[in-house]
Amino acid sequence: MAHYFTEYIAINGYGPVHTGARWFNDMVNVPFSSEPFVAGCLAYFLDNTLLKDSASRKDRGAHWWDKFRSFKSDSRSEEFYSLPFNLNKYFPSI
């Protein structure tokens, strides 16, 4: 997809998304002409469409994040996320 966007811009002088608003065209054409962005979107999509069984959750590392889903579920969270110089008594965590 990134190659398609890059070639299209090189041939036509503008990207495949060609509306009346140049700012919108650039906002869509520039990211999709970047190979890392397209690869990241594809990886995100494939990662979130996997089956939700325990083996795939373990392969994705999701089981490790379960205990950190809620701030209050782990006693170490308060210590880890506290502000320096004891500022957390003035700005308490949620």
MOLINRA-V942785 format. One record per residue. N is the residue number from 1. RES is the residue in one small letter. PSI is psi as a letter, one per 20 degrees, with the letter a starting at -180 (none if undefined). OMEGA is omega in radians with two decimals (none if undefined). D_LAST is the distance of its C-alpha to the last C-alpha in whole Angstrom. Layout:
BEGIN
N_RES_PSI_OMEGA_D_LAST, N_RES_PSI_OMEGA_D_LAST
END
This chain:
BEGIN
1_m_g_3.14_42, 2_a_h_3.12_41, 3_h_h_3.11_45, 4_y_g_-3.14_46, 5_f_g_-3.12_44, 6_t_g_3.12_45, 7_e_h_-3.14_49, 8_y_g_3.12_48, 9_i_g_-3.13_47, 10_a_h_-3.08_50, 11_i_g_-3.02_53, 12_n_i_-3.12_52, 13_g_i_3.06_50, 14_y_r_-3.07_47, 15_g_r_3.13_44, 16_p_h_3.06_45, 17_v_o_-3.03_42, 18_h_n_3.11_44, 19_t_a_3.13_43, 20_g_i_-3.11_44, 21_a_o_-3.11_41, 22_r_h_-3.14_41, 23_w_h_3.11_38, 24_f_g_3.10_37, 25_n_g_-3.13_39, 26_d_h_-3.12_38, 27_m_h_3.13_34, 28_v_g_-3.04_36, 29_n_h_-3.06_39, 30_v_g_3.13_37, 31_p_h_-3.10_35, 32_f_i_3.03_37, 33_s_j_3.11_40, 34_s_p_-3.11_38, 35_e_g_3.11_38, 36_p_h_3.12_35, 37_f_g_3.14_33, 38_v_g_3.12_35, 39_a_h_3.11_35, 40_g_g_3.09_31, 41_c_g_3.12_31, 42_l_g_3.11_34, 43_a_g_3.11_32, 44_y_g_3.14_29, 45_f_g_-3.12_31, 46_l_h_-3.14_33, 47_d_h_-3.10_30, 48_n_i_3.08_28, 49_t_j_3.08_31, 50_l_q_3.06_32, 51_l_q_-3.08_33, 52_k_k_3.11_30, 53_d_r_-3.01_32, 54_s_h_-3.13_31, 55_a_g_-3.13_33, 56_s_h_3.07_32, 57_r_h_3.13_28, 58_k_h_3.10_29, 59_d_h_-3.13_31, 60_r_i_-3.11_28, 61_g_j_-3.09_26, 62_a_h_-3.13_23, 63_h_h_-3.14_24, 64_w_h_-3.09_22, 65_w_i_-3.08_19, 66_d_g_-3.10_19, 67_k_i_-3.14_17, 68_f_j_-3.13_14, 69_r_h_3.14_13, 70_s_p_-3.11_10, 71_f_h_-3.04_8, 72_k_i_-3.05_9, 73_s_h_-3.14_13, 74_d_p_-3.10_14, 75_s_h_-3.14_14, 76_r_i_-3.09_15, 77_s_g_-3.12_11, 78_e_g_-3.14_10, 79_e_g_-3.06_14, 80_f_g_-3.06_14, 81_y_j_-3.14_11, 82_s_q_-3.11_11, 83_l_q_3.12_13, 84_p_r_3.10_17, 85_f_k_3.09_19, 86_n_k_3.12_16, 87_l_i_-3.11_14, 88_n_i_3.05_11, 89_k_h_3.06_12, 90_y_h_3.13_12, 91_f_n_-3.06_9, 92_p_q_3.10_7, 93_s_q_-3.09_4, 94_i_none_none_0
END
